[in-house]
Amino acid sequence: MKPIITRALPVLFCITITAMATFAQDEPDTSIFNKIRKAELNSSQIPQIAHYLTDVSGARLAGSKGYKHAANWAVSKLKSWGLANARLEEWGDFGKQWDIEDFSITMRAPYVTPLRAYPTPWSAGTKGIQQGVVYLLSPQQYQDSSYLTQHAADLKGKWVLLTGNANKGDAKFKPAAERLADTTLANLKDQYMASRADIEREIKGVALYKKLDGLIEKASALGLIIASRTNADGAVFVQAYTGFRVSDPEGIPQLSMAIEDGQRIKRMISSGQQVEIAVNIKTQTSTADTKGYNVVAEIPGADPKLKAEVVMLGGHLDSWSAATGATDNAAGCVVTMEAVRLLDSLGLKPKRTIRIALWDGEEEGLFGSYGYVKKHFMDSKTFKTTKEQSKLSAYFNLDNGTGKIRGIFTQNNAALQSIFTKWLKPFADLGATTVTNSNTGSTDHISFDWAGIPAFQFIQDPLDYETRTHHSNLDDYDHLQMDDLKQAAIIVASFVYQTSVRSQLLPRKPLKKEVFVFEGL
């Protein structure tokens, strides 16, 4: 027995040493975490970054002047902080540049009053003020192509108002903003996960609406106004998933209206009143540059052996056009920019290269991040990965509003449960304790996850993101929670730093060869 024990000891010793080394490398460097925390709480630049990305740049619709202003400002700012290779990087073809130059909407009869409405992105202008009678259309009538055809003469020269019934349920008695309770955090399920079937239904739905809108245009209506029941209590949600491609027809002027104004007009028409409105939409549409551009910059790695490997972080820079896109998603860009500023200004010398990316075209289907991933990491047709893919340790994303970080989704990567739990432990006093193996989707980490790269979205307090600001006219600077963003910057910077100094890349899930879920949008 003795010789067997003698031979086994070195093996056992090696196993023990390996296990201890693996355990040790995932113990967070709390001294560095504390430096990051102290620096952020004492000298944060989050308010200033947020001001320039929102107030100064304006709305950042993909391809617009506002987007390009914000992107160029971000590149300049990252350069001024000392980051390397700061640039705009083309990700592929996007489409039209569309900007609002002038807009007004007023009810003219039976009395004069301003109305709350916003032009739909990429819709046509009115070519001056167009005043006309309002023609009321129910959702059932709108979805009936035979009805639209039969009543084409009635639509001619009129503003078509599409509205149903106002929401009279319990929604008004629920809080508009909330933080996640411990019980909710303990039972998190998959969130925002769009399946291929969901996307295909969306594509069919968009095609149907384009057909119906075409019938309204063919009838020579002045335009289409949609007063959805979700556009309530001051929030008007304004978005579009068609019209931006070079091949898309201009169509007719379209607007989103507050349900309260839509219901007022509906009641007046139903009681026999003739309602007239005057609309002026002046837009500038251009195809001079149809490419899309991401913002990219780096903190070079300091370790000779590991600097060729990369840790990425980011959020999407584009927004919708009715506000300045503060919570969706200037917030994520502000936090990730602040995170790299902290890491660089503190001179922490990460071993791996840290790369920030601010994405374009997220709102239309994760275009910017998916284009980047296809360009750098994996061929979408052959599913062959690149050498770059093998050197990317992780991508960390922030894109669920302005709420503080409460934890992180591992995206079904169970090997990270214990690692991230250790990394979050120093932030328990800041409210971040949860690591869940559930998935979350519909934002840019999905592009990386598709390519077999460890990619994560942080869990955030929802606040009023879904109820008030997400894609709405209220998504502006004053809805940002600065203290929450500072907390998020501390945690993001710490996670990125810890990933950069880990002796090994983060564990990976098996790569699934499947069509990207948003392909075809």
NORNORZI-V855566 format. One record per pair of residues at least 6 apart in sequence whose C-alpha atoms are under 7 Angstrom apart, sorted by the first residue. I is the first residue (numbers start at 1). J is the second residue. D is the distance in Angstrom with one decimal. If there is no record, write none. Layout:
I|J|D  I|J|D
//
This chain:
25|502|5.9  25|503|6.5  26|419|5.9  27|422|6.4  28|422|6.8  28|423|5.5  28|498|6.7  33|494|5.7  36|342|6.6  36|490|6.1  37|490|5.5  40|486|6.6  40|490|6.7  45|338|6.9  46|334|6.2  46|338|6.5  47|482|6.9  49|334|6.0  50|330|6.8  50|334|6.0  53|70|5.6  53|330|6.5  54|324|5.0  54|325|6.7  54|326|6.1  54|477|6.5  55|324|6.8  57|66|5.3  57|69|5.9  57|70|5.4  58|66|5.6  58|324|5.0  59|66|5.6  59|319|6.5  59|320|6.5  59|321|5.1  59|323|5.7  59|324|4.2  59|325|6.3  60|66|4.7  60|67|4.0  60|318|5.0  60|319|4.9  60|320|6.5  60|321|6.8  60|324|6.9  61|67|6.0  61|318|5.5  61|319|5.0  61|320|5.1  61|321|5.7  62|318|5.4  62|360|6.3  62|361|5.4  63|96|6.7  63|97|4.8  63|292|6.7  64|97|5.1  64|98|5.6  64|99|5.9  65|99|7.0  67|318|6.2  71|295|6.2  75|86|5.6  75|87|5.8  75|295|6.5  78|86|6.5  79|86|5.9  81|341|6.6  83|297|6.2  83|298|5.4  83|299|5.5  84|297|5.9  84|298|5.0  84|299|6.1  85|297|5.3  85|298|6.2  86|296|5.6  86|297|4.0  86|298|6.8  87|295|5.9  87|296|5.6  87|297|6.5  88|293|5.8  88|294|5.6  88|295|4.8  88|296|6.4  89|293|5.3  89|294|5.2  89|295|6.3  89|296|6.8  90|291|6.7  90|292|5.7  90|293|4.4  90|294|6.4  91|292|5.7  91|293|5.7  91|294|6.7  91|368|5.9  91|371|5.0  91|372|5.5  92|291|5.7  92|292|5.7  92|371|6.2  93|290|6.0  93|291|4.5  93|292|5.9  94|245|6.8  94|290|5.6  94|291|5.2  94|292|5.3  95|244|5.4  95|245|4.4  95|246|5.2  95|287|7.0  95|290|4.5  95|291|6.7  96|244|5.2  96|245|6.1  96|246|5.9  96|285|6.6  96|286|5.7  96|287|5.1  96|290|5.8  97|285|5.5  97|286|5.0  97|287|6.3  98|122|6.0  98|283|6.9  98|284|5.7  98|285|4.6  98|286|6.7  99|283|5.5  99|284|5.2  99|285|6.6  100|282|6.1  100|283|4.4  100|284|6.4  101|282|5.4  101|283|5.2  101|284|6.7  102|281|6.0  102|282|4.9  102|283|7.0  103|280|5.3  103|281|4.7  103|282|6.2  104|279|5.8  104|280|5.2  104|281|6.8  105|114|6.4  105|115|6.0  105|278|5.7  105|279|4.5  105|280|6.5  106|112|6.9  106|113|5.7  106|114|4.4  106|115|5.5  106|277|5.6  106|278|5.4  106|279|6.6  107|113|5.3  107|114|6.1  107|115|6.6  107|276|6.0  107|277|4.2  107|278|6.3  108|276|5.4  108|277|5.2  108|278|6.6  109|275|5.3  109|276|4.9  109|277|7.0  110|274|6.9  110|275|6.0  115|261|6.6  116|257|5.8  116|258|5.7  116|261|6.9  117|255|6.3  117|256|5.3  117|257|4.1  117|258|6.2  118|255|5.3  118|256|5.4  118|257|6.6  118|322|6.4  119|254|5.9  119|255|4.3  119|256|6.5  120|238|6.2  120|239|6.4  120|240|6.6  120|254|5.4  120|255|5.0  120|256|6.5  121|239|6.5  121|240|6.0  121|321|6.8  122|243|5.3  122|244|5.9  123|243|6.9  123|250|6.2  123|251|6.4  123|252|6.3  123|253|5.3  123|254|5.9  124|250|5.6  124|251|6.1  124|252|5.2  124|253|4.6  125|253|5.7  125|281|4.8  125|282|5.1  125|283|5.6  126|253|6.3  126|280|5.9  126|281|5.2  126|282|6.6  127|282|6.7  128|280|5.6  129|278|6.3  129|279|5.4  129|280|4.4  130|278|5.4  130|279|5.4  130|280|6.4  131|276|6.8  131|277|5.5  131|278|4.0  131|279|6.4  132|157|6.6  132|158|5.2  132|159|6.2  132|276|5.3  132|277|5.8  132|278|6.6  133|158|5.1  133|159|6.1  133|274|6.9  133|275|5.7  133|276|4.2  133|277|6.6  134|158|5.7  134|159|4.7  134|160|5.8  134|161|6.5  134|275|5.7  134|276|5.8  134|277|7.0  135|155|6.7  135|158|6.2  135|159|6.0  135|160|4.8  135|161|6.0  136|160|6.1  136|161|5.0  136|162|6.4  136|266|6.8  137|160|6.7  137|161|5.8  137|162|4.8  137|163|6.7  138|162|5.8  138|163|5.7  138|164|5.8  139|162|6.5  139|163|6.6  139|164|6.2  141|147|6.2  142|148|7.0  145|212|6.4  148|215|6.6  149|215|6.9  152|219|4.8  153|219|6.6  155|219|6.1  155|221|5.3  156|219|5.5  156|220|4.8  156|221|4.6  157|220|6.1  157|221|4.9  157|222|5.4  158|221|5.1  158|222|5.3  159|221|6.2  159|222|5.2  159|223|5.3  159|224|6.2  160|221|7.0  160|223|6.2  160|224|4.9  160|225|6.1  161|224|6.1  161|225|4.8  161|226|6.0  162|225|6.1  162|226|4.8  162|227|6.2  163|226|6.2  163|227|5.1  163|228|6.0  163|262|6.6  165|229|6.8  166|229|5.2  166|259|6.7  167|229|5.9  176|464|5.6  176|467|5.9  177|463|4.2  177|464|4.1  178|462|6.2  178|463|4.6  178|464|6.8  179|461|4.9  179|462|6.2  179|463|5.8  180|461|5.6  185|434|6.6  189|438|5.8  190|438|5.2  190|439|4.7  190|440|5.5  191|439|6.4  191|440|4.6  191|441|6.4  192|440|5.6  192|441|4.9  192|442|5.8  193|440|5.9  193|441|4.6  193|442|6.4  194|441|6.9  194|442|6.7  195|517|6.5  196|517|5.2  199|518|6.6  203|521|6.7  217|251|6.9  217|252|6.0  223|252|5.5  223|253|4.8  223|254|5.7  224|253|6.4  224|254|4.8  224|255|6.5  225|254|5.7  225|255|4.8  225|256|5.9  225|257|6.6  226|255|6.2  226|256|5.0  226|257|5.9  227|256|5.9  227|257|4.6  227|258|5.7  227|259|4.9  227|262|5.4  228|259|5.8  229|259|5.5  231|237|6.0  231|258|5.0  231|259|5.3  232|258|6.0  232|259|5.6  232|260|6.8  235|468|5.8  235|472|5.9  235|473|6.1  235|474|6.1  236|256|6.9  236|257|6.6  236|258|5.6  236|472|5.3  236|473|5.6  237|471|5.5  237|472|4.1  237|473|6.5  238|256|6.1  238|322|6.3  238|471|6.1  238|472|5.8  239|320|6.3  239|471|6.7  241|364|6.0  243|249|6.8  243|250|6.8  265|275|7.0  269|275|6.7  292|360|6.6  293|360|6.0  294|357|6.7  294|358|5.8  294|359|4.9  294|360|5.3  294|368|6.3  295|357|5.5  295|358|4.9  295|359|6.7  296|356|5.7  296|357|4.6  296|358|6.7  297|355|5.7  297|356|5.5  297|357|6.8  298|353|6.8  298|354|5.5  298|355|4.3  298|356|6.3  299|344|7.0  299|353|5.7  299|354|5.1  299|355|6.4  300|307|6.8  300|353|4.5  300|354|6.5  301|307|4.2  301|349|6.8  301|350|5.4  301|351|4.7  301|352|4.2  301|353|3.9  301|354|6.9  302|349|5.6  302|350|5.9  302|351|4.8  302|352|6.8  303|351|4.6  303|352|6.7  306|351|5.9  306|352|5.2  307|351|5.9  307|352|4.4  307|353|5.3  308|352|6.8  308|353|6.8  309|352|5.4  309|353|6.2  309|391|4.7  309|392|5.8  310|352|5.5  310|353|4.7  310|354|5.7  310|355|6.8  310|391|6.2  310|392|4.8  310|393|6.0  311|352|6.8  311|353|6.3  311|354|4.9  311|355|6.2  311|392|6.0  311|393|5.5  311|394|5.3  311|395|6.3  311|496|6.7  311|499|6.9  311|500|6.2  312|354|5.8  312|355|4.7  312|356|5.7  312|394|6.1  312|395|4.5  312|396|6.3  313|336|6.6  313|355|6.5  313|356|5.0  313|357|6.4  313|395|5.3  313|396|4.5  313|397|5.8  314|333|6.5  314|336|5.7  314|356|5.5  314|357|4.9  314|358|5.5  314|396|6.5  314|397|5.2  314|398|6.7  315|329|6.9  315|332|5.0  315|333|5.2  315|358|5.3  315|359|6.2  315|397|5.6  315|398|5.4  315|399|6.0  316|329|5.9  316|333|6.6  316|358|5.2  316|359|4.2  316|360|6.1  316|362|6.1  317|329|6.2  317|330|6.1  317|333|6.4  317|358|5.5  317|359|5.4  317|360|5.9  318|360|5.4  318|361|6.1  318|362|6.7  319|325|5.1  319|328|6.5  319|329|6.8  319|363|6.9  320|471|6.1  322|472|6.4  322|473|4.7  323|472|6.8  323|473|4.8  323|474|6.3  323|475|5.5  323|476|5.9  324|475|6.2  324|476|5.2  325|475|5.3  325|476|6.1  326|475|5.4  326|476|4.8  326|477|5.4  326|480|6.7  327|401|4.6  327|402|5.3  327|469|6.9  327|475|6.1  327|480|6.3  328|399|6.8  328|401|5.8  328|470|6.2  329|399|6.0  329|401|6.7  331|401|6.4  331|402|5.7  332|398|4.8  332|399|5.4  333|358|6.4  335|485|6.2  335|488|6.6  335|489|4.9  336|489|6.6  338|489|6.3  339|489|5.2  339|490|6.9  339|492|6.4  339|493|4.6  340|493|6.8  343|493|6.7  350|497|6.3  350|500|5.6  350|501|6.0  351|500|5.6  351|501|5.2  352|500|4.8  352|501|6.6  359|368|5.2  359|369|5.9  360|367|6.8  360|368|4.6  361|367|4.9  361|368|5.3  362|368|6.2  362|444|7.0  365|518|5.9  365|521|6.4  366|443|6.5  366|444|5.9  369|444|5.8  369|447|6.1  370|447|5.1  373|447|6.6  373|448|6.5  374|380|6.4  376|388|6.5  377|385|5.6  377|386|5.1  377|388|5.9  377|389|4.6  377|451|6.8  378|384|5.6  378|385|4.3  378|386|5.9  378|451|6.0  379|385|6.5  383|513|6.1  393|454|6.9  393|505|4.8  393|506|5.5  394|453|6.3  394|454|4.8  394|455|5.6  394|506|6.8  395|445|6.8  395|454|6.4  395|455|4.6  395|456|6.3  396|455|5.9  396|456|5.0  396|457|6.2  397|445|6.0  397|456|5.9  397|457|4.8  397|458|6.8  398|457|5.8  398|458|6.1  399|443|7.0  400|460|6.4  401|462|6.8  401|465|5.7  402|480|5.7  402|481|5.9  402|484|6.8  402|485|6.4  403|460|5.3  403|461|4.5  403|462|5.9  403|463|6.0  403|481|6.9  403|484|5.6  404|460|5.4  404|461|5.7  404|484|4.3  404|485|6.2  404|487|6.2  404|488|5.7  405|432|5.9  405|458|6.3  405|459|5.6  405|460|4.5  405|461|6.7  405|488|5.5  406|431|5.7  406|432|3.9  406|433|6.1  406|434|6.3  406|459|5.4  406|460|5.5  406|461|6.7  407|432|5.0  407|433|5.5  407|434|4.3  407|435|5.6  407|458|5.9  407|459|4.9  408|434|6.4  408|435|5.2  408|436|6.6  408|457|6.3  408|458|4.2  408|459|5.0  409|435|6.1  409|436|5.1  409|437|5.9  409|438|6.0  409|439|6.1  409|440|6.9  409|456|6.1  409|457|6.0  409|458|6.1  409|459|6.6  410|416|6.5  410|417|7.0  410|436|6.1  410|437|4.9  410|438|6.7  410|456|6.3  411|437|5.8  411|438|5.7  411|439|4.4  411|440|6.9  411|456|6.6  412|437|4.7  412|438|5.7  412|439|6.3  413|437|6.4  413|509|6.0  414|437|6.0  415|507|6.5  417|435|6.3  420|435|6.7  421|435|6.2  424|432|6.5  424|433|5.9  425|433|6.6  445|455|5.3  445|456|5.9  445|457|6.6  448|455|5.9  449|455|5.4  450|516|6.6  452|509|6.8  452|510|6.9  452|511|4.7  453|508|6.7  454|508|5.8  468|474|6.7  469|475|4.5
//
